[in-house]
Structures are given as C-alpha cells and as structure tokens.
Amino acid sequence: MTIMGRTVPSYRMRIDIEIANWKRFRDALRKPERDMFENMLLRSKLYASAASSALRPVVLEAMFMSILLDHHKRLLELVAEVAKLKNPGGSKEPESIEKILQEPSLADMSTCQTTIEATLRQEHS
C-alpha cells in the first residue's frame, strides 16, 4: 500500500518555516524589538491567500510584499486619522490621501524612467 501525501508545503507552512529561520536574528534583538519583529513577521499571514496566489518561488518576497502592503494600509489610516483631528468638520476623505492614491503623473513617470535608464547605463559601464 502506497500512502501519498503533499510533496510541496503550503504557503502558510512555508511562512512558518521562514519565521523559524529568523529565530537567531529575533533572539539577538532586545525584548521590545523582538516583540515588534515577531509581530511584523506574523502580519504577513494576513495576506496569505493573496501571497499564495502570486506563486513566488521565494516565500520571503511574498512575505515582504504582504508586510509592505500592511504598513502602507496602516500608514494611510493614520494619515486619515491625523487629517480628521486637524479638521474635525472636514470631508471624510482628506485630499492628501486622494493624492497618495492617484496614479503617478506622466512627469513623475518620465523622471522615474530617466533614473532607471541612467542606473542601468552606470551598471553596464
């Protein structure tokens, strides 16, 4: 009788393995930073479904993107909260967040493209 099982660990299992691989780093931190670091890594599990759909061969890439998304989301929430405190009678959606969420202008994109091209030229020189 042959017992067949899963040959590839699930994304959630791979997150746990990756977190375990960072144990020495975590243990070298002071207690407050250790708790923050652990919390940060665990927040990558909030987007596990999306990250597993991305099919990234390096699980740490998907974890970093999940953590960045979570930080960005929380930053925007804080910006909205500060705007409400500064202007209690104002609109529900502050203009600053609308600007952040807008697509970059063509001028911004051309500056970015110029920078990328210059960096590539330097690397090949």
SEVOLO-959050 format. One line per field, with one value per atom (N, C-alpha, C): atom name; chain; residue number from 1; residue in three letters; x, y, z. Coordinates in nm, 2 decimals. Atoms other than C-alpha are relative to their C-alpha. Layout:
# residues N
atom	[CA,...]
kette	[A,...]
nr	[NUM,...]
rest	[ALA,...]
c1	[X,...]
c2	[Y,...]
c3	[Z,...]
//
This chain:
# residues 125
atom	[N,CA,C,N,CA,C,N,CA,C,N,CA,C,N,CA,C,N,CA,C,N,CA,C,N,CA,C,N,CA,C,N,CA,C,N,CA,C,N,CA,C,N,CA,C,N,CA,C,N,CA,C,N,CA,C,N,CA,C,N,CA,C,N,CA,C,N,CA,C,N,CA,C,N,CA,C,N,CA,C,N,CA,C,N,CA,C,N,CA,C,N,CA,C,N,CA,C,N,CA,C,N,CA,C,N,CA,C,N,CA,C,N,CA,C,N,CA,C,N,CA,C,N,CA,C,N,CA,C,N,CA,C,N,CA,C,N,CA,C,N,CA,C,N,CA,C,N,CA,C,N,CA,C,N,CA,C,N,CA,C,N,CA,C,N,CA,C,N,CA,C,N,CA,C,N,CA,C,N,CA,C,N,CA,C,N,CA,C,N,CA,C,N,CA,C,N,CA,C,N,CA,C,N,CA,C,N,CA,C,N,CA,C,N,CA,C,N,CA,C,N,CA,C,N,CA,C,N,CA,C,N,CA,C,N,CA,C,N,CA,C,N,CA,C,N,CA,C,N,CA,C,N,CA,C,N,CA,C,N,CA,C,N,CA,C,N,CA,C,N,CA,C,N,CA,C,N,CA,C,N,CA,C,N,CA,C,N,CA,C,N,CA,C,N,CA,C,N,CA,C,N,CA,C,N,CA,C,N,CA,C,N,CA,C,N,CA,C,N,CA,C,N,CA,C,N,CA,C,N,CA,C,N,CA,C,N,CA,C,N,CA,C,N,CA,C,N,CA,C,N,CA,C,N,CA,C,N,CA,C,N,CA,C,N,CA,C,N,CA,C,N,CA,C,N,CA,C,N,CA,C,N,CA,C,N,CA,C,N,CA,C,N,CA,C,N,CA,C,N,CA,C,N,CA,C,N,CA,C,N,CA,C,N,CA,C,N,CA,C,N,CA,C,N,CA,C,N,CA,C,N,CA,C,N,CA,C]
kette	[A,A,A,A,A,A,A,A,A,A,A,A,A,A,A,A,A,A,A,A,A,A,A,A,A,A,A,A,A,A,A,A,A,A,A,A,A,A,A,A,A,A,A,A,A,A,A,A,A,A,A,A,A,A,A,A,A,A,A,A,A,A,A,A,A,A,A,A,A,A,A,A,A,A,A,A,A,A,A,A,A,A,A,A,A,A,A,A,A,A,A,A,A,A,A,A,A,A,A,A,A,A,A,A,A,A,A,A,A,A,A,A,A,A,A,A,A,A,A,A,A,A,A,A,A,A,A,A,A,A,A,A,A,A,A,A,A,A,A,A,A,A,A,A,A,A,A,A,A,A,A,A,A,A,A,A,A,A,A,A,A,A,A,A,A,A,A,A,A,A,A,A,A,A,A,A,A,A,A,A,A,A,A,A,A,A,A,A,A,A,A,A,A,A,A,A,A,A,A,A,A,A,A,A,A,A,A,A,A,A,A,A,A,A,A,A,A,A,A,A,A,A,A,A,A,A,A,A,A,A,A,A,A,A,A,A,A,A,A,A,A,A,A,A,A,A,A,A,A,A,A,A,A,A,A,A,A,A,A,A,A,A,A,A,A,A,A,A,A,A,A,A,A,A,A,A,A,A,A,A,A,A,A,A,A,A,A,A,A,A,A,A,A,A,A,A,A,A,A,A,A,A,A,A,A,A,A,A,A,A,A,A,A,A,A,A,A,A,A,A,A,A,A,A,A,A,A,A,A,A,A,A,A,A,A,A,A,A,A,A,A,A,A,A,A,A,A,A,A,A,A,A,A,A,A,A,A,A,A,A,A,A,A,A,A,A,A,A,A,A,A,A,A,A,A]
nr	[1,1,1,2,2,2,3,3,3,4,4,4,5,5,5,6,6,6,7,7,7,8,8,8,9,9,9,10,10,10,11,11,11,12,12,12,13,13,13,14,14,14,15,15,15,16,16,16,17,17,17,18,18,18,19,19,19,20,20,20,21,21,21,22,22,22,23,23,23,24,24,24,25,25,25,26,26,26,27,27,27,28,28,28,29,29,29,30,30,30,31,31,31,32,32,32,33,33,33,34,34,34,35,35,35,36,36,36,37,37,37,38,38,38,39,39,39,40,40,40,41,41,41,42,42,42,43,43,43,44,44,44,45,45,45,46,46,46,47,47,47,48,48,48,49,49,49,50,50,50,51,51,51,52,52,52,53,53,53,54,54,54,55,55,55,56,56,56,57,57,57,58,58,58,59,59,59,60,60,60,61,61,61,62,62,62,63,63,63,64,64,64,65,65,65,66,66,66,67,67,67,68,68,68,69,69,69,70,70,70,71,71,71,72,72,72,73,73,73,74,74,74,75,75,75,76,76,76,77,77,77,78,78,78,79,79,79,80,80,80,81,81,81,82,82,82,83,83,83,84,84,84,85,85,85,86,86,86,87,87,87,88,88,88,89,89,89,90,90,90,91,91,91,92,92,92,93,93,93,94,94,94,95,95,95,96,96,96,97,97,97,98,98,98,99,99,99,100,100,100,101,101,101,102,102,102,103,103,103,104,104,104,105,105,105,106,106,106,107,107,107,108,108,108,109,109,109,110,110,110,111,111,111,112,112,112,113,113,113,114,114,114,115,115,115,116,116,116,117,117,117,118,118,118,119,119,119,120,120,120,121,121,121,122,122,122,123,123,123,124,124,124,125,125,125]
rest	[MET,MET,MET,THR,THR,THR,ILE,ILE,ILE,MET,MET,MET,GLY,GLY,GLY,ARG,ARG,ARG,THR,THR,THR,VAL,VAL,VAL,PRO,PRO,PRO,SER,SER,SER,TYR,TYR,TYR,ARG,ARG,ARG,MET,MET,MET,ARG,ARG,ARG,ILE,ILE,ILE,ASP,ASP,ASP,ILE,ILE,ILE,GLU,GLU,GLU,ILE,ILE,ILE,ALA,ALA,ALA,ASN,ASN,ASN,TRP,TRP,TRP,LYS,LYS,LYS,ARG,ARG,ARG,PHE,PHE,PHE,ARG,ARG,ARG,ASP,ASP,ASP,ALA,ALA,ALA,LEU,LEU,LEU,ARG,ARG,ARG,LYS,LYS,LYS,PRO,PRO,PRO,GLU,GLU,GLU,ARG,ARG,ARG,ASP,ASP,ASP,MET,MET,MET,PHE,PHE,PHE,GLU,GLU,GLU,ASN,ASN,ASN,MET,MET,MET,LEU,LEU,LEU,LEU,LEU,LEU,ARG,ARG,ARG,SER,SER,SER,LYS,LYS,LYS,LEU,LEU,LEU,TYR,TYR,TYR,ALA,ALA,ALA,SER,SER,SER,ALA,ALA,ALA,ALA,ALA,ALA,SER,SER,SER,SER,SER,SER,ALA,ALA,ALA,LEU,LEU,LEU,ARG,ARG,ARG,PRO,PRO,PRO,VAL,VAL,VAL,VAL,VAL,VAL,LEU,LEU,LEU,GLU,GLU,GLU,ALA,ALA,ALA,MET,MET,MET,PHE,PHE,PHE,MET,MET,MET,SER,SER,SER,ILE,ILE,ILE,LEU,LEU,LEU,LEU,LEU,LEU,ASP,ASP,ASP,HIS,HIS,HIS,HIS,HIS,HIS,LYS,LYS,LYS,ARG,ARG,ARG,LEU,LEU,LEU,LEU,LEU,LEU,GLU,GLU,GLU,LEU,LEU,LEU,VAL,VAL,VAL,ALA,ALA,ALA,GLU,GLU,GLU,VAL,VAL,VAL,ALA,ALA,ALA,LYS,LYS,LYS,LEU,LEU,LEU,LYS,LYS,LYS,ASN,ASN,ASN,PRO,PRO,PRO,GLY,GLY,GLY,GLY,GLY,GLY,SER,SER,SER,LYS,LYS,LYS,GLU,GLU,GLU,PRO,PRO,PRO,GLU,GLU,GLU,SER,SER,SER,ILE,ILE,ILE,GLU,GLU,GLU,LYS,LYS,LYS,ILE,ILE,ILE,LEU,LEU,LEU,GLN,GLN,GLN,GLU,GLU,GLU,PRO,PRO,PRO,SER,SER,SER,LEU,LEU,LEU,ALA,ALA,ALA,ASP,ASP,ASP,MET,MET,MET,SER,SER,SER,THR,THR,THR,CYS,CYS,CYS,GLN,GLN,GLN,THR,THR,THR,THR,THR,THR,ILE,ILE,ILE,GLU,GLU,GLU,ALA,ALA,ALA,THR,THR,THR,LEU,LEU,LEU,ARG,ARG,ARG,GLN,GLN,GLN,GLU,GLU,GLU,HIS,HIS,HIS,SER,SER,SER]
c1	[0.08,0.00,0.09,-0.08,0.14,-0.09,0.07,0.05,0.05,-0.05,0.06,-0.04,0.03,0.08,0.05,-0.03,0.15,0.16,-0.14,0.50,0.06,-0.04,0.51,-0.07,0.07,0.44,-0.09,0.09,0.15,0.07,-0.06,0.23,0.00,0.00,0.12,0.10,-0.10,0.35,0.14,-0.12,0.63,0.03,-0.02,0.57,0.05,-0.05,0.61,0.14,-0.14,0.93,0.09,-0.08,1.06,0.02,0.00,0.97,0.10,-0.09,1.15,0.15,-0.14,1.46,0.06,-0.05,1.48,0.01,-0.01,1.49,0.12,-0.12,1.85,0.01,0.01,1.80,-0.09,0.10,1.49,0.06,-0.06,1.67,0.11,-0.10,1.95,-0.05,0.06,1.71,-0.03,0.05,1.62,-0.15,0.14,1.28,-0.10,0.10,1.08,0.01,-0.02,1.23,-0.04,0.03,1.19,-0.15,0.15,0.81,-0.04,0.04,0.79,0.03,-0.04,0.98,-0.09,0.09,0.77,-0.14,0.13,0.45,0.00,-0.02,0.58,-0.01,0.00,0.65,-0.14,0.13,0.32,-0.11,0.09,0.14,0.00,-0.01,0.25,-0.11,0.10,-0.01,-0.14,0.13,-0.29,-0.03,0.02,-0.24,0.05,-0.05,-0.15,-0.07,0.08,-0.43,0.05,-0.05,-0.31,0.14,-0.14,0.05,0.02,-0.01,0.00,-0.05,0.04,-0.18,0.10,-0.10,0.12,0.10,-0.09,0.32,0.14,-0.14,0.65,0.09,-0.08,0.93,0.07,-0.06,1.09,-0.10,0.11,0.85,0.02,-0.03,1.03,-0.05,0.05,0.94,-0.15,0.14,0.57,-0.03,0.01,0.61,0.03,-0.04,0.79,-0.11,0.10,0.52,-0.13,0.11,0.25,0.02,-0.04,0.43,-0.01,0.01,0.47,-0.14,0.14,0.11,-0.07,0.06,0.00,0.05,-0.06,0.24,-0.06,0.06,0.11,-0.15,0.14,-0.25,-0.01,0.01,-0.19,0.05,-0.05,0.01,-0.12,0.11,-0.29,-0.11,0.10,-0.52,0.04,-0.05,-0.30,-0.01,0.01,-0.28,-0.15,0.15,-0.67,-0.04,0.03,-0.69,0.06,-0.06,-0.45,-0.07,0.08,-0.64,-0.13,0.12,-0.96,0.02,-0.02,-0.81,0.04,-0.04,-0.67,-0.12,0.11,-1.00,-0.13,0.11,-1.29,-0.13,0.12,-1.56,0.01,-0.03,-1.40,-0.06,0.06,-1.47,0.06,-0.04,-1.44,0.13,-0.12,-1.17,0.10,-0.09,-0.88,0.07,-0.07,-0.72,0.13,-0.13,-0.38,0.00,0.01,-0.49,-0.04,0.03,-0.65,0.12,-0.12,-0.32,0.09,-0.09,-0.13,-0.05,0.05,-0.37,-0.02,0.01,-0.37,0.12,-0.11,-0.16,0.10,-0.10,0.17,-0.02,0.02,0.17,0.10,-0.09,0.34,0.14,-0.13,0.61,0.08,-0.06,0.68,0.05,-0.04,0.69,0.12,-0.12,0.94,0.12,-0.11,1.16,0.05,-0.03,1.15,0.07,-0.06,1.22,0.14,-0.13,1.52,0.10,-0.08,1.65,0.04,-0.02,1.61,0.10,-0.10,1.79,0.14,-0.13,2.07,0.07,-0.06,2.12,0.04,-0.04,2.12,0.13,-0.12,2.38,0.12,-0.12,2.61,0.04,-0.03,2.58,0.07,-0.06,2.68,0.13,-0.12,2.97,0.12]
c2	[-0.12,0.00,0.12,-0.12,0.34,0.11,-0.11,0.64,0.13,-0.12,0.96,0.12,-0.12,1.30,0.12,-0.13,1.66,0.00,-0.01,1.70,0.14,-0.14,2.08,0.06,-0.06,2.26,0.12,-0.11,2.51,0.13,-0.13,2.88,0.03,-0.03,2.91,-0.08,0.08,2.63,0.06,-0.06,2.80,0.13,-0.12,3.12,-0.04,0.05,2.93,-0.04,0.04,2.78,0.12,-0.12,3.12,0.07,-0.06,3.27,-0.07,0.08,2.99,0.02,-0.02,3.05,0.14,-0.13,3.41,0.00,0.01,3.28,0.06,-0.06,3.37,0.15,-0.14,3.72,0.06,-0.04,3.76,-0.01,0.02,3.62,0.10,-0.10,3.87,0.14,-0.14,4.17,0.01,-0.03,4.34,-0.03,0.05,4.24,0.09,-0.08,4.54,-0.02,0.02,4.50,-0.15,0.14,4.12,-0.02,0.01,4.16,0.07,-0.07,4.41,-0.08,0.08,4.19,-0.12,0.11,3.89,0.04,-0.05,4.09,0.03,-0.03,4.22,-0.12,0.13,3.87,-0.06,0.07,3.74,0.08,-0.07,4.02,-0.04,0.05,3.86,-0.11,0.10,3.59,0.06,-0.07,3.85,-0.01,0.00,3.83,-0.13,0.14,3.46,-0.04,0.05,3.39,0.07,-0.08,3.67,-0.04,0.03,3.59,-0.14,0.13,3.22,0.00,-0.01,3.32,0.06,-0.07,3.52,-0.10,0.11,3.19,0.04,-0.04,3.34,-0.11,0.12,3.08,0.03,-0.04,3.28,0.05,-0.03,3.29,0.14,-0.12,3.58,0.13,-0.11,3.81,0.02,-0.01,3.74,0.05,-0.04,3.79,0.15,-0.14,4.13,0.08,-0.07,4.24,0.01,-0.01,4.15,0.09,-0.09,4.33,0.15,-0.14,4.64,0.05,-0.04,4.64,0.03,-0.02,4.61,0.14,-0.13,4.90,0.12,-0.11,5.11,0.03,-0.02,5.05,0.07,-0.06,5.14,0.14,-0.14,5.45,0.09,-0.08,5.57,0.02,-0.01,5.50,0.11,-0.10,5.71,0.14,-0.13,5.99,0.05,-0.03,5.99,0.05,-0.04,6.00,0.13,-0.13,6.29,0.11,-0.10,6.48,0.03,-0.02,6.42,0.09,-0.07,6.55,0.15,-0.14,6.86,0.08,-0.06,6.93,-0.08,0.08,6.78,0.01,-0.02,6.93,-0.02,0.01,6.85,-0.12,0.12,6.58,-0.13,0.13,6.21,-0.04,0.05,6.15,0.12,-0.12,6.40,0.00,-0.02,6.54,-0.07,0.05,6.42,-0.15,0.14,6.05,-0.02,0.01,6.11,0.02,-0.02,6.24,-0.12,0.12,5.94,-0.11,0.11,5.70,0.02,-0.02,5.87,-0.06,0.06,5.72,0.11,-0.10,5.90,0.07,-0.08,6.18,-0.04,0.03,6.15,0.06,-0.06,6.39,-0.09,0.09,6.16,-0.12,0.12,5.86,0.02,-0.02,6.01,0.03,-0.02,6.12,-0.13,0.13,5.77,-0.08,0.07,5.62,0.05,-0.05,5.85,-0.05,0.05,5.75,-0.15,0.14,5.38,-0.02,0.01,5.42,0.04,-0.05,5.62,-0.11,0.10,5.35,-0.12,0.12,5.07,0.03,-0.04,5.26,0.00,0.00,5.30,-0.14,0.14,4.93,-0.07,0.07,4.83,0.07,-0.07,5.08,-0.06]
c3	[0.00,0.00,0.00,0.01,-0.10,0.06,-0.05,0.10,-0.07,0.07,-0.10,0.09,-0.07,0.06,-0.08,0.07,-0.02,-0.01,0.02,-0.17,0.02,-0.01,-0.15,0.11,-0.11,0.17,-0.04,0.03,0.16,0.03,-0.02,0.16,0.15,-0.14,0.52,0.08,-0.06,0.62,-0.03,0.04,0.43,0.08,-0.08,0.62,0.14,-0.13,0.95,-0.01,0.02,0.82,-0.01,0.02,0.71,0.14,-0.13,1.05,0.09,-0.09,1.23,-0.05,0.05,1.01,0.05,-0.05,1.15,0.15,-0.14,1.51,0.06,-0.06,1.57,0.00,0.02,1.44,0.11,-0.10,1.66,0.14,-0.14,1.97,0.03,-0.02,1.92,0.03,-0.03,1.95,0.15,-0.13,2.27,0.01,-0.01,2.41,-0.07,0.08,2.27,-0.15,0.14,1.93,-0.04,0.02,1.95,-0.02,0.01,2.00,-0.13,0.12,1.72,-0.12,0.12,1.48,-0.02,0.01,1.56,-0.05,0.04,1.52,-0.15,0.14,1.18,-0.08,0.08,1.05,0.00,0.00,1.17,-0.08,0.08,0.99,-0.15,0.14,0.66,-0.02,0.01,0.74,-0.03,0.03,0.70,-0.15,0.15,0.32,-0.06,0.05,0.29,-0.12,0.12,0.04,-0.12,0.11,-0.19,-0.04,0.02,-0.15,-0.06,0.06,-0.22,-0.15,0.14,-0.54,-0.09,0.08,-0.65,-0.05,0.05,-0.69,-0.01,0.00,-0.59,0.05,-0.04,-0.57,0.13,-0.13,-0.28,0.09,-0.09,0.00,0.07,-0.06,0.16,-0.08,0.09,-0.14,0.03,-0.03,-0.08,0.14,-0.14,0.29,0.01,-0.01,0.24,-0.07,0.07,-0.01,0.09,-0.09,0.24,0.12,-0.11,0.52,-0.05,0.05,0.30,-0.03,0.02,0.20,0.13,-0.13,0.56,0.06,-0.05,0.66,-0.08,0.08,0.37,0.04,-0.04,0.46,0.14,-0.13,0.82,0.00,0.02,0.72,-0.05,0.06,0.51,0.11,-0.10,0.80,0.10,-0.09,1.03,-0.06,0.07,0.77,0.01,-0.01,0.76,0.14,-0.14,1.14,0.03,-0.03,1.17,-0.07,0.07,0.90,0.06,-0.07,1.09,0.12,-0.13,1.41,-0.03,0.04,1.23,-0.05,0.06,1.05,0.04,-0.04,1.25,-0.08,0.07,1.04,-0.15,0.15,0.70,-0.06,0.07,0.45,0.06,-0.05,0.53,-0.06,0.07,0.28,-0.03,0.02,0.31,-0.13,0.13,0.00,-0.01,0.00,0.10,-0.04,0.03,0.08,-0.15,0.14,-0.26,-0.08,0.07,-0.38,0.00,-0.01,-0.25,-0.08,0.07,-0.41,-0.16,0.14,-0.75,-0.08,0.08,-1.03,-0.02,0.02,-1.08,-0.13,0.12,-1.33,-0.11,0.11,-1.67,0.03,-0.03,-1.55,0.10,-0.10,-1.25,-0.06,0.07,-1.47,-0.09,0.08,-1.71,0.08,-0.09,-1.43,0.05,-0.05,-1.29,-0.11,0.11,-1.63,-0.03,0.02,-1.68,0.10,-0.11,-1.34,-0.02,0.02,-1.42,-0.12,0.11,-1.76,0.04,-0.05,-1.60,0.09,-0.09,-1.34,-0.08,0.09,-1.60,-0.08,0.08,-1.81,0.09,-0.09,-1.50,0.03,-0.03,-1.42,-0.11,0.11,-1.77,-0.04,0.04,-1.79,0.07]
//
